[in-house]
Amino acid sequence: MAGAGDESAPLLARSASPSLSRHSSYSKKKSTSDRNGVASETTPLLSGEHQRSSRDEDHRSIASSARSGQAVPGQQVDKKARRVRWPIVISLASLCLAVIAILVLGFAAPATVEEYAKEAAIVEPVGISIAAFTSSGVRTRIQASFSLDSSRVKKPIVRNIGRLTTWFGKEVESGESDIQVYLPEYGNILLGTATIPPIKVNIQDGHKNSIDFLADLKAGDVDGIRGVANDWLEGRLGHLRIKGVASVPLRSGLLQLGFQHISETFVLQDQDLPNFPDFNITKLNVHEFQLPGERRAVAADISLHIQNVYAVEATVPALTFEIMVPNCAPGDEYIRIGNATSDTIEIEPKRPVLASVTGFIYEVPDALITICPGKTSSPLDLLVQSYIKGRETFVYVRGGSLTSPTLPDWLEAILQSVIVPVSIPSKGLSNLIKRFSMSHVHFFLPEPSAKPDAPEAQPRVSALVQALVDLPQEMNVPVNVSRVRTVADVYYHSKKLGYIDLQKWQNATVRHIKDELDNSPALLVEFDIEKAPLRIVDEAVFADVIKKVILAGETVSLQVKANVAAELDTALGKFVIRDIPASGDITVKGGLGNVNPKIDSIKISHTTESTISLQAVVNFTNPTNYSADIPFIDMKLAYNGSSVAHIMGENLSIFPGHNSFVKVQGLWNPADGNGQQGVISGRDLISRYISGLNTTVTISPHNGSIPFLPELGKALSTLGIEIPVPKLRLPDQNGDGDDDGDNPDGGDGPHFIKDATVWSMFIKSMANHA
């Protein structure tokens, strides 16, 4: 930048960019001064337009009087010399004074004039438009307004000298010149060169100039431009130092001011740099596209609404782009997945831009679906997870080839060297799974002989799973989910009960349907799970659920959360997407009412001095919609509150509805249950049974009822199922066709002892007589 003593400094230096935003206060100040007619710091040192017009009228009056020979008022015409010399002398003197003022003030005090120009200059861009592309750059039409506002100058001496100088100079005209723009912090690379045509401006205080000219802009170092553009797009450009160099020929009227060598450096801070324009996707339609032959592709029709806050006008020709997505790590090369073509785009100053783009994906690259090193996800998985979870998700656009052969090669080179990140708007798909249900549920209780860590040592479940997937309306691509697998966590009141292990692939089917609730498009995904382990991680929570379902008869809602891996069959081929978040609720209906257990028959298989082994056949009703396989179960049989026997079942299959002829075993051992009290209760039970009295026993679980699940048995220990003891049936010995052991006395009960003969007294009497 020219210093105070630099004679090469311009008479009117170019204004720095901060001045472009400080122009709104001038017109009000000046108009107020003019209306009041009072001199102020904004009042010119020399008289204004009114005084100049009065002077011009006087000059015209003098010239007219001279030509007509009439006398001018106040002037004597009797002396011939004075009649013709004074106007010429006055004119020459004024011209000499003006030249001297310009020379003195312009060259003796250039620093003052430069300071005045910098602070007073107001440049307002009106419009920038691209008139044509050339082989080396762009021909640009630049429209702006330029004026000097002395009220912006802080120092009175600078303000007064500046106003005086610009009043004398009145106009300044620049010749054709080249301006080179460099970036010092990027190796002083040449950003570009602008060829500016001659421009004439009025530099008097307050005069507004309308500037309209064509400038030829030539691109500089393309590699350097790419580096700056990438830094800006990736948010690394905190500031930008720009240096402009020019040699401008200037003249003011007939006075040639010579070449003014300009070297100006200024810094654009982060807030001064232009931002990437905001845009909205107003239309998105993803659909299948048929290629020649049997090949298919996926096409996306996109309409964009782009904010344009700049006074820029241009016609952007149709272009092609490469579409890329992130790789495994930030430093990895992006993965190209397809290309896109834009229509011709018309850009108008400070008006929204409407653009239409069509993208095509022809195949899924191997790099996109390959597991990342040290991870369990592929780049495609990471992209889908980010989008579904509502995170800021980017795809990357790089310029491809130009569709018009008349466009220059340099533009294609710049477009191909710049990668633009484009944020995909996503509100998240937290409700991706709209509804989740399980039907035909079949439970498998743990095997007693299984090893503790084996799947058979845990409850297992088989079911038909139905998931209703929310499908975006813009998605019109046929998608088939051929297989799924997952590990689904099960929660009850935000406490983790356990998880369903579905790490093996499960075959799935898909149907496109309309959701009956809101008529929106959806995918119904169905798959069967077979003996999937339900691993209990908190037996207390599991027991709480069972108590509410079985004991309290409540309907319980369980929350299921999972990260699903799905194998998709699409127009682009088969591939797997992992860690798709899914969640839903499973409703478990409660209640064991109307079980109606009945003992059909009892058979004694073995006896000892204190025990009896029994076999029984029972009938009961399962009121739920769930079925179960029970390898082993042990329950206590109690009478009058005392445990008198154990009832055991092995390899039982329980189905919804009526279950008939279910075989169980019993071990009668009253002394083992409650000691002497158990013996008494057991004797009373047998007595009532033999006597044919109505008798009821109670069966209930205990902590050893189900192998590997002691907490479950303990939680169910308060469950008591009452079973009526059947009446004793005896062989038919009276020929009446029944086995009720008819009582000849008319009693209701059976006669276990038909008759008896007492011989002891008779034998003893016979012995005494012998």
Protein Blocks (a to p, Z undefined) as FASTA:
>chain_A
ZZfklmkbcfbdcddfklmmmmmlmmmmmmmmmmnopacfklcfbdcfklmmmmmmmmmm
mmmmmmnopacehiafkbmklmmmmmmmmmmmmmmmmmmmmmmmmmmmmmlmmmmmmmmp
ccddfbdcdfbdcfklccddddddddddfklpmblklmmmmmmmmmmnopacdddddddd
ddfknoppafbdcddddddddfbehiacddddddddddfdfklmmmmmmmmmnopambac
ddddddddddehjbcgbjadddddddddfklpccddddddfbdcddddddehjbdcdddd
dddddddfbfcdddddddddddddddfblkbccddfbdcddddddddehiacdddddddd
fbdcfklmgccehiabdfklmmmmmmmnopacdddddddddfbfkbcfklmmmmmmpccd
dddddebjaklplbacdehiacddddfkbcfkbmklpccddddddddddddfklccdcdd
fbdcddddddeehiafbdcdffbccdddddddddfklopacdddddddehiacddfblkl
mmmmmmmmmmnopacddddddddddddddfkbpcddehiacdddddddedjehklpacfb
dcdfbdcfkbccdddddddddfbfbdcddfbacddddeehiafbdcddehiacdehjdeh
iacdddddfklmnommlmmmmmmmmmmmmnopacdddddddfklpghilmlmmmmmmpcc
dddddddddddfkonopanopafkopabdcfblbdcdfklmmmmmmmmZZ
